[in-house]
Amino acid sequence: MAHLSPEEVHRVARLARLTLTSDEAQALHGDLEAILQHVDALAKAPVEGVEPMNSPLGHTNRVRADEPSGGLDQATVLGLAPATEEAFVAVERVLEEGGQ
């Protein structure tokens, strides 16, 4: 694994939209090196035949039947809305006049 140069630390900081002083960059240099060493170790792990998973805890989703139910009536919806105009829920303008 190649070591990070100070210029590369500053480049990574710029990509992350961070402005670092030289002292901050030097302090982060060791942390970034440790992260890259860990990633390098993970890349060398033998994973042939290992099934991908999103969690080692074995979570399962509880799936229930999707059964339609009655919706809310207009008066209830309008009563829940913070602002209304006539029989409609009022929302703030998002687009300017003639906007797409």
C-alpha positions as CSV (number, residue, x, y, z in Angstrom):
1,M,0.0,0.0,0.0
2,A,1.3,3.4,-0.9
3,H,1.6,6.0,1.8
4,L,-0.3,9.3,1.6
5,S,1.6,12.4,0.8
6,P,0.6,15.7,2.5
7,E,-0.7,16.9,-0.9
8,E,-3.0,13.9,-1.1
9,V,-4.3,14.7,2.4
10,H,-5.1,18.2,1.2
11,R,-6.7,16.9,-2.0
12,V,-9.0,14.5,0.0
13,A,-9.9,17.5,2.2
14,R,-10.8,19.6,-0.9
15,L,-12.9,16.8,-2.2
16,A,-14.8,16.7,1.1
17,R,-15.0,20.5,0.9
18,L,-12.9,21.0,4.0
19,T,-10.3,23.6,4.5
20,L,-7.4,22.3,6.6
21,T,-4.4,24.1,8.1
22,S,-1.1,22.3,7.7
23,D,-1.3,21.2,11.4
24,E,-4.8,19.8,10.9
25,A,-3.7,18.0,7.8
26,Q,-0.7,16.5,9.6
27,A,-2.9,15.4,12.4
28,L,-5.4,13.7,10.0
29,H,-2.6,12.1,8.0
30,G,-2.2,9.3,10.6
31,D,-5.9,8.7,10.8
32,L,-6.2,8.4,7.0
33,E,-3.3,6.1,6.9
34,A,-4.9,3.8,9.5
35,I,-8.2,3.8,7.6
36,L,-6.4,2.9,4.3
37,Q,-4.5,0.1,6.1
38,H,-7.8,-1.3,7.4
39,V,-9.3,-1.2,4.0
40,D,-6.3,-2.9,2.6
41,A,-6.6,-5.6,5.2
42,L,-10.3,-6.0,4.4
43,A,-9.4,-6.3,0.6
44,K,-7.1,-9.2,1.4
45,A,-9.7,-11.1,3.4
46,P,-10.7,-14.5,1.9
47,V,-14.3,-14.1,0.9
48,E,-14.7,-16.8,-1.9
49,G,-17.9,-18.6,-1.4
50,V,-19.2,-16.2,1.3
51,E,-22.8,-15.1,0.7
52,P,-23.2,-11.3,0.8
53,M,-25.3,-9.9,3.6
54,N,-26.4,-6.6,4.8
55,S,-26.3,-7.4,8.5
56,P,-24.7,-10.2,10.5
57,L,-27.6,-10.1,12.9
58,G,-30.1,-12.0,10.8
59,H,-32.9,-9.4,10.8
60,T,-36.0,-10.3,8.9
61,N,-38.8,-8.0,7.7
62,R,-42.2,-8.7,9.0
63,V,-44.3,-8.6,5.9
64,R,-48.0,-8.2,6.3
65,A,-50.7,-8.4,3.7
66,D,-51.3,-5.2,1.8
67,E,-55.0,-4.7,2.4
68,P,-56.8,-1.6,1.2
69,S,-58.6,0.4,3.8
70,G,-60.9,3.3,3.6
71,G,-59.2,6.7,3.2
72,L,-59.9,9.9,5.1
73,D,-62.9,12.0,4.2
74,Q,-62.3,15.5,2.8
75,A,-63.4,17.3,6.0
76,T,-60.9,15.3,8.1
77,V,-58.0,16.0,5.7
78,L,-58.8,19.7,5.5
79,G,-59.1,19.8,9.3
80,L,-55.6,18.3,9.6
81,A,-54.0,20.7,7.1
82,P,-52.1,23.7,8.5
83,A,-53.7,25.9,5.8
84,T,-56.5,25.6,3.3
85,E,-58.1,27.5,0.4
86,E,-61.7,26.6,-0.3
87,A,-61.7,22.8,-0.6
88,F,-57.9,22.4,-1.0
89,V,-54.9,22.1,1.1
90,A,-52.8,25.2,0.7
91,V,-49.0,24.8,0.2
92,E,-46.2,27.4,-0.3
93,R,-45.3,28.2,-3.9
94,V,-42.4,26.1,-5.1
95,L,-42.0,27.4,-8.7
96,E,-42.0,31.0,-9.9
97,E,-44.6,32.1,-12.4
98,G,-44.1,30.2,-15.7
99,G,-41.7,27.8,-14.0
100,Q,-41.2,24.3,-15.1
